[in-house]
Amino acid sequence: MTKAFLIEFADYNSWANGIVCDWLHQISDQQWEHEVVSSFSSIQTTVLHIISAEYIWLQRMNMVENTEWLADTYKGTRAQLIVMWIQASEKLKKFALDFNENNLPVKFNFRLRNKELETLPFYQVFAHVFNHSTYHRGQLIMMLRQVGFTQVRSTDMLEFFRNLK
């Protein structure tokens, strides 16, 4: 992985999250909370999971000692959560922009939520963070369709690259 690709991946993540967040503003509270069959029980819990992951990785990479899993403490509104998601995506993008390319293969030590110590090179951490969000955005598209929201469009990386032309 190069820094240029890292930045493109971060740009893609922000772009795709922005599209999904636009959809989330359009659904009803009932659709937001409706129970669905997926990894998480609703659109709301899936969004909270994605944001929690993006935030905890930002904390880890910024060497925050006692990280917070947002899903354990969040009490705000849907609108506030969507704003937080956009902010997390932009913070990840800024982190990528500021990241020293020479550190991509450097081993990074971090603690999982269960406090277990793990070590991965930074490039693998970045790949995981952005891929994790992509995976769950795909689930959100399926969930949105399940609750009757059909105005979805592709958030594939190919679409992002095609839009760069």
C-alpha positions in Angstrom: 0.0 0.0 0.0 1.2 3.5 -0.8 0.2 6.7 0.8 -1.5 7.8 -2.4 -3.7 4.6 -2.3 -4.3 5.1 1.4 -5.6 8.6 0.7 -7.8 7.3 -2.1 -9.2 4.7 0.2 -9.9 7.4 2.8 -11.5 9.6 0.2 -13.6 6.6 -1.0 -14.7 5.9 2.6 -15.8 9.5 3.1 -17.6 9.6 -0.3 -19.5 6.3 0.3 -20.4 7.2 3.9 -21.7 10.5 2.8 -24.1 8.8 0.3 -25.3 6.5 3.0 -25.8 9.3 5.5 -27.9 11.2 2.9 -30.2 8.1 2.8 -30.3 7.9 6.5 -31.7 11.4 6.7 -34.5 10.4 4.5 -35.9 7.4 6.3 -38.5 7.5 9.1 -37.8 6.7 12.8 -39.7 3.5 12.3 -37.4 2.4 9.4 -34.3 3.5 11.5 -35.3 1.3 14.4 -37.1 -1.5 12.5 -35.8 -5.0 13.4 -34.1 -6.7 10.5 -32.3 -10.0 9.9 -28.6 -9.2 9.6 -25.4 -9.0 11.7 -27.1 -6.3 13.8 -30.7 -5.9 14.6 -31.5 -2.6 12.9 -30.2 0.1 10.7 -29.6 2.2 13.9 -27.4 -0.5 15.6 -25.5 -1.1 12.4 -24.7 2.6 12.0 -23.7 2.9 15.6 -21.4 -0.1 15.1 -19.7 1.4 12.1 -19.2 4.8 13.8 -17.9 3.1 17.0 -15.3 1.2 14.9 -14.1 4.2 13.0 -13.8 6.2 16.3 -12.0 3.5 18.2 -9.5 3.0 15.4 -8.9 6.8 15.4 -8.3 6.6 19.1 -6.0 3.7 18.8 -3.9 5.2 16.0 -3.7 8.5 18.0 -2.4 6.5 20.9 -5.3 7.2 23.2 -4.7 4.9 26.3 -8.3 4.3 27.4 -10.4 4.0 24.2 -14.1 4.4 24.2 -16.5 2.1 22.3 -19.2 4.6 21.4 -21.9 2.0 21.1 -21.6 1.4 24.9 -22.3 5.1 25.8 -24.1 6.8 23.0 -27.4 8.5 23.9 -27.8 11.1 21.2 -30.2 11.4 18.3 -30.0 9.9 14.8 -29.1 13.3 13.3 -26.3 13.7 15.8 -25.0 10.2 15.1 -25.0 10.9 11.3 -23.0 14.1 11.9 -20.5 12.1 14.1 -20.2 9.5 11.2 -19.3 12.2 8.7 -16.8 13.7 11.2 -15.2 10.3 11.9 -14.8 9.8 8.1 -13.2 13.2 7.7 -10.9 12.6 10.7 -9.8 9.3 9.2 -9.1 11.1 5.9 -7.0 13.8 7.7 -5.1 11.1 9.5 -4.3 9.4 6.2 -3.2 12.7 4.7 -0.9 13.4 7.6 0.4 9.9 7.9 4.1 9.3 7.1 4.2 6.8 4.2 7.4 5.3 5.7 5.4 4.1 8.6 2.9 2.0 6.6 4.9 -1.2 7.1 5.7 -0.4 10.8 4.2 -2.7 13.3 1.4 -1.0 15.4 0.5 -2.3 18.8 -3.0 -1.9 20.0 -5.6 -3.4 22.4 -8.8 -5.0 21.2 -12.0 -4.2 23.1 -11.4 -7.3 25.3 -8.0 -5.7 26.2 -6.0 -8.4 24.3 -2.8 -7.0 22.8 -2.5 -7.2 19.0 0.1 -6.1 16.5 -0.3 -5.4 12.8 1.5 -3.2 10.3 -0.2 0.1 9.8 -1.1 -0.6 6.2 -3.1 -3.7 7.4 -4.9 -1.6 10.0 -5.9 1.0 7.4 -7.1 -1.7 5.0 -9.1 -3.3 7.8 -10.7 0.0 8.9 -11.9 1.0 5.5 -12.9 -2.5 4.5 -14.9 -2.9 7.7 -16.9 0.2 6.9 -17.4 -1.1 3.3 -18.7 -4.4 4.5 -21.3 -2.9 6.8 -22.4 -0.2 4.3 -23.3 -3.2 2.1 -25.4 -4.5 4.9 -27.1 -1.1 5.4 -28.1 -1.1 1.7 -29.8 -4.5 2.2 -31.4 -3.3 5.4 -32.7 -0.1 3.8 -34.3 -2.2 1.1 -35.8 -4.5 3.7 -37.5 -1.5 5.5 -38.9 -0.1 2.2 -36.3 2.5 1.2 -35.4 1.8 -2.4 -33.7 5.0 -3.5 -30.2 3.4 -3.1 -27.4 3.5 -5.6 -24.0 2.0 -5.9 -21.4 2.9 -3.3 -18.8 0.6 -4.9 -15.3 1.7 -5.2 -15.6 1.4 -9.0 -18.3 4.1 -8.9 -16.0 6.3 -6.8 -13.1 5.9 -9.2 -15.4 6.5 -12.2 -16.7 9.7 -10.6 -13.1 11.0 -10.3 -12.8 11.2 -14.1 
